[in-house]
Amino acid sequence: MDRRKFLAGAGLGILAAASPISLSAIENVIQPKPRKSGRLNLSFFPYELKLRHAFNLARYSRTTTPDVQVQLEYDGVIGYGEASMPPYLGESIESVTKFLSSLDLTQFSDPFCIDDILTYVDNVAPNNRAAKASVDIALHDLLGKLMGQPWYKIWGYNPEKTPCTSFTIGIDTEEVVRKKVEEARPYKVIKVKMGLDNDRETINIIREMMPDVPLCVDVNQGWKTKEHGLEMCHWLAERNCLFVEQPFDKTWIDETAWLRERSPLPIIADEAFQRLPDIVRFKGVYDGINIKLMKSTGLYEAHKMVTLAHALDMKVMLGCMTETSCAVTAAANLAPVVDYCDLDGNLLIANDRFSGMTVENGKVTLHDVPGLGIKLLDK
């Protein structure tokens, strides 16, 4: 007699004798009936993110960010996602809603076929990275809820290993910069936007008010010569700067490699870096990469990026756009395995729809909430 059948039969007999529960009920405990088969149902709507302060970069300024909020439902369980669209991504409310309207996710009866689902989404049309990220984020939230676990636990990450997040101070007048520095006092790392003629003045103001806090700078392609870039890197290194992000135009491959060879600070790619194949291409050009879900099409590819970048001995920074706590918290699930975090996009907006990851004593703090770790706020 088959040993497993014998043990199962013996177990059923013991349970039936010891309990008034019917034999059929016991069989359902040992061999549960499959969950009812549903379909994935996608819905979405535009949502304008309102910034607390004007967001000033080397190449443009804005007070709002267009956004599309996404829901993915399966058997009554809802996963949330979003597409945030700062100007340089080249996407819009119209392009995102058009892309999402073209998807037919009802063809998938098993939401756990994540590779099949996201391969289909990626192949529907090229580019549309933020639109694709919104589906990816919602699918991860849905799956985590179905499994009853947050994603950092599903991946096996230790939430105690999250780094501190930086707080961003944009390009602005001295008065506004001073106000933003006061807001940044609870944070352990300050990120400074640079790329105009007043770069040194901004750093000097911050150093006057916060002499010891580590800085990192994001030039957003603003420096115009490699010689100026090298001079600034040496000047910043003397002022407790951790790294320089995207110093030159993203097409300046040789100039960036030249700077990297001579700079006392690590050089991190942002606008130049988009998706997984870029990592190998930029080995030797940059010291590290800034992963943002809106560029990488979501968590599925971002998770692979972290693994590949570290295998190539490159630093990994986890960034965000101006986003609600939905996308920021999604990215935060990767925080325990990255080198730097810049996850303050939700703190820069005045109309967040969610609660999620928090910043406690400057540190990215994850919570034991299934899915992405978010909750829809009551309005």
C-alpha positions in Angstrom: 0.0 0.0 0.0 1.3 3.5 -0.8 2.8 5.0 2.3 1.4 8.5 1.8 -2.1 7.1 1.2 -1.8 5.0 4.3 -0.7 7.9 6.5 -3.4 10.2 5.1 -6.1 7.5 5.7 -4.8 6.8 9.2 -4.8 10.5 9.9 -8.4 10.9 8.7 -9.5 8.1 10.8 -8.0 9.5 13.9 -9.4 13.0 13.3 -12.9 11.6 12.5 -12.9 9.5 15.7 -11.7 12.4 17.9 -14.0 15.1 16.5 -17.7 15.4 15.5 -16.5 17.2 12.3 -17.6 15.4 9.2 -15.2 13.4 7.1 -15.8 15.6 4.1 -14.9 18.7 6.1 -11.6 17.0 7.3 -10.8 16.2 3.6 -11.3 19.8 2.7 -8.8 20.9 5.4 -6.2 18.5 4.1 -7.0 19.0 0.4 -8.7 22.4 0.3 -10.8 23.2 -2.6 -9.2 25.6 -5.1 -10.0 29.3 -4.7 -12.7 30.4 -7.1 -11.2 31.4 -10.4 -11.7 35.1 -11.2 -10.3 37.6 -13.7 -8.1 40.6 -13.3 -10.1 43.8 -13.7 -8.2 47.1 -14.3 -9.6 50.6 -13.6 -7.9 54.0 -13.4 -8.5 57.7 -13.2 -6.4 60.9 -13.5 -5.1 62.6 -10.4 -3.1 65.8 -10.2 -0.4 65.9 -7.5 -0.2 69.3 -5.8 3.3 70.2 -4.6 3.9 71.9 -1.3 6.6 74.1 -2.9 7.5 74.8 -6.5 9.9 72.1 -7.7 12.8 73.8 -9.3 15.4 71.9 -11.3 18.3 73.0 -13.5 16.1 72.7 -16.6 12.5 73.4 -15.5 10.1 74.3 -12.6 6.7 73.0 -11.7 4.0 73.2 -9.0 2.0 70.1 -9.9 2.7 66.6 -11.4 0.2 64.7 -13.5 -0.6 61.3 -12.2 -2.9 58.4 -12.9 -4.3 56.2 -10.1 -4.8 52.6 -10.8 -6.8 49.7 -9.3 -6.4 46.0 -10.1 -9.2 43.8 -8.7 -9.3 40.0 -8.4 -12.1 38.2 -6.6 -12.9 41.3 -4.5 -9.3 42.0 -3.5 -7.9 45.4 -4.8 -4.3 46.3 -5.5 -3.4 49.9 -5.9 -0.9 51.4 -8.3 0.0 54.7 -9.9 1.8 56.4 -12.8 3.5 59.7 -12.0 4.7 61.8 -14.9 7.3 64.5 -14.5 8.0 66.2 -17.8 11.2 64.4 -18.8 9.6 61.0 -18.9 7.7 62.1 -22.0 4.4 60.6 -20.8 1.1 62.4 -20.1 -2.4 61.7 -18.7 -3.5 61.1 -22.3 -0.7 58.7 -23.2 -1.0 56.7 -19.9 -4.8 56.4 -20.1 -4.6 55.4 -23.8 -2.1 52.7 -22.9 -4.0 51.4 -20.0 -7.2 51.3 -22.1 -5.5 49.1 -24.6 -4.8 46.4 -22.1 -6.9 43.3 -21.7 -6.0 41.8 -18.3 -9.3 39.8 -18.1 -7.5 37.2 -20.2 -5.6 36.2 -17.0 -7.4 34.0 -14.5 -4.3 33.5 -12.3 -2.8 36.7 -10.9 0.3 34.8 -9.7 1.4 34.3 -13.3 3.3 37.6 -12.8 5.9 37.0 -15.6 3.2 36.2 -18.2 1.1 39.2 -17.1 3.9 41.8 -17.1 5.6 40.4 -20.3 2.2 40.9 -22.0 2.0 44.5 -20.6 5.5 45.3 -21.7 5.0 44.0 -25.2 1.7 45.9 -25.9 3.7 49.0 -26.9 7.2 50.4 -26.5 8.2 53.0 -23.9 5.2 54.0 -21.7 7.3 53.1 -18.7 5.2 54.9 -16.0 2.0 53.4 -17.4 3.5 50.0 -17.2 4.8 50.7 -13.7 1.3 51.5 -12.5 0.1 48.0 -13.5 3.2 46.4 -12.0 2.7 48.2 -8.7 -1.0 47.4 -8.5 -0.3 43.7 -9.3 2.4 43.5 -6.5 0.0 45.1 -4.1 -2.7 42.6 -5.1 -0.5 39.6 -4.8 0.9 40.6 -1.5 -2.6 41.0 -0.1 -3.6 37.6 -1.5 -0.6 36.1 0.2 -1.2 38.1 3.4 2.4 39.4 3.5 4.3 42.6 2.6 6.7 42.3 -0.3 9.9 42.9 1.8 9.0 39.7 3.7 8.1 37.8 0.5 11.6 38.7 -0.8 13.1 37.7 2.5 14.5 41.2 3.4 15.3 42.4 6.9 13.4 45.7 7.5 15.9 46.7 10.1 18.5 47.2 7.3 16.8 50.1 5.5 19.1 53.2 5.1 18.1 56.7 5.9 16.3 58.6 3.2 17.5 62.0 1.9 15.2 65.0 1.9 15.3 67.1 -1.3 15.9 70.8 -1.4 15.2 72.3 -4.8 16.8 75.3 -6.6 15.3 78.4 -5.1 15.9 81.8 -3.5 17.9 82.1 -0.3 14.7 82.8 1.7 13.0 79.6 0.4 16.1 77.5 0.7 16.4 78.5 4.4 12.8 77.6 4.9 13.3 74.2 3.3 16.4 73.5 5.4 14.3 74.1 8.6 11.8 71.5 7.2 14.6 69.1 6.6 16.0 69.1 10.2 14.5 65.7 11.1 16.4 64.0 8.3 19.9 62.6 8.4 20.8 63.2 4.7 20.0 66.2 2.6 19.7 66.0 -1.2 20.4 69.3 -3.0 19.3 70.1 -6.5 22.1 71.9 -8.5 23.0 72.9 -12.0 22.7 76.7 -12.1 25.0 79.6 -11.2 24.1 79.6 -7.5 25.2 76.0 -6.7 27.9 77.1 -4.2 25.6 79.7 -2.5 23.0 77.0 -1.9 25.5 74.6 -0.3 26.9 77.4 1.8 23.5 78.3 3.2 22.8 74.7 4.1 26.3 74.3 5.7 25.6 77.5 7.7 22.4 76.1 9.1 23.3 72.4 9.3 27.1 72.0 9.4 27.4 68.3 9.9 24.5 66.6 8.0 25.8 64.5 5.0 24.8 65.9 1.6 24.2 64.4 -1.8 23.7 66.5 -4.9 21.6 66.0 -8.0 22.7 68.1 -10.9 20.0 66.9 -13.3 22.4 67.2 -16.3 23.1 70.9 -15.4 26.9 71.1 -15.5 28.2 72.3 -18.9 31.9 71.3 -18.9 33.8 68.3 -17.5 36.4 70.7 -16.0 33.7 72.5 -14.0 32.2 69.2 -13.0 35.6 68.0 -11.6 36.2 71.3 -9.8 32.7 71.0 -8.2 33.3 67.4 -7.1 36.5 68.3 -5.3 34.7 71.3 -3.7 31.8 69.2 -2.6 34.0 66.4 -1.2 35.4 69.0 1.2 31.9 69.7 2.5 30.8 66.1 3.4 29.1 65.3 0.2 28.3 61.6 -0.4 27.9 61.4 -4.2 27.0 63.4 -7.3 24.0 62.4 -9.4 23.7 62.9 -13.1 26.3 65.8 -13.5 26.2 66.0 -17.3 23.8 65.6 -20.2 22.8 62.0 -20.4 24.4 61.6 -23.8 27.8 62.6 -22.5 29.1 59.1 -22.0 32.9 59.8 -22.5 32.8 63.0 -20.5 31.1 61.2 -17.6 33.6 58.4 -17.7 36.4 61.0 -17.7 34.9 62.6 -14.6 34.3 59.3 -12.8 38.0 58.4 -13.2 39.1 61.6 -11.5 36.3 62.5 -9.1 36.8 62.0 -5.3 33.0 61.3 -5.2 30.9 58.5 -6.7 29.0 59.4 -9.8 25.4 58.1 -10.0 23.3 57.8 -13.1 19.7 59.0 -13.2 18.3 60.4 -16.4 20.9 58.4 -18.4 19.7 55.2 -16.9 16.3 53.7 -17.6 15.9 49.9 -17.7 17.8 46.7 -17.0 20.0 46.5 -20.2 21.4 50.0 -19.4 23.3 48.6 -16.3 25.9 46.7 -18.2 26.3 49.5 -20.7 27.1 52.0 -17.9 29.6 49.8 -16.1 32.7 52.0 -16.0 30.9 55.1 -16.8 29.0 55.6 -13.6 29.7 54.2 -10.1 26.0 53.5 -9.5 22.4 53.8 -10.7 19.3 55.5 -9.4 16.4 53.1 -9.7 13.0 54.7 -10.0 9.9 52.6 -10.5 8.5 55.1 -13.1 11.6 54.6 -15.2 12.0 50.8 -14.7 8.4 49.8 -15.4 7.9 48.8 -11.7 9.1 46.4 -9.0 9.5 43.3 -11.1 12.3 44.8 -13.2 13.6 47.0 -10.3 14.2 43.9 -8.2 16.3 42.4 -11.0 18.2 45.7 -11.4 19.3 45.6 -7.7 20.7 42.1 -8.2 22.6 42.8 -11.4 24.0 46.2 -10.3 25.4 44.7 -7.1 26.8 41.7 -9.0 28.7 44.3 -11.2 30.0 46.0 -8.0 27.9 49.1 -8.7 26.1 51.2 -6.0 22.3 51.3 -6.0 20.2 54.3 -5.1 16.5 53.9 -4.7 14.7 57.1 -5.9 11.2 58.3 -6.8 9.3 61.0 -8.6 6.8 63.2 -6.8 4.3 60.4 -6.0 1.7 59.4 -3.5 2.7 57.0 -0.7 1.5 54.2 -3.0 4.5 54.2 -5.4 6.9 55.5 -2.7 6.1 52.6 -0.4 6.2 50.1 -3.2 9.8 51.2 -3.9 10.6 51.2 -0.1 10.1 47.4 0.0 13.5 47.2 -1.8 15.2 49.6 0.7 16.8 46.9 2.9 19.1 45.9 0.0 20.2 49.2 -1.5 23.0 51.6 -0.6 21.1 55.0 -0.7 17.5 56.0 -0.5 15.8 59.2 -1.8 12.2 58.3 -1.0 10.6 61.6 -0.1 8.3 62.2 -3.1 5.2 61.6 -1.0 6.4 64.2 1.5 6.6 66.8 -1.2 2.9 66.7 -2.1 -0.1 68.1 -0.3 -2.8 65.6 -1.4 -1.6 62.1 -0.7 -4.3 59.4 -1.0 -2.5 56.7 1.1 -0.5 56.1 4.2 2.4 53.8 4.0 6.1 53.6 4.8 7.2 56.3 7.3 10.4 58.1 8.0 11.4 57.7 11.7 14.5 59.4 12.9 15.5 59.9 9.3 15.3 56.2 8.5 13.0 54.4 6.0 10.6 52.4 8.1 8.5 49.6 6.8 5.4 48.2 8.4 3.9 44.8 8.6 1.0 45.5 6.2 0.2 43.0 3.4 0.9 44.0 -0.2 2.9 47.1 -0.7 2.2 48.2 2.9 -0.3 50.9 2.1 -3.7 51.9 3.3 -6.2 54.2 1.5 -6.9 57.3 3.5 -10.4 58.2 4.5 -11.3 61.5 2.9 
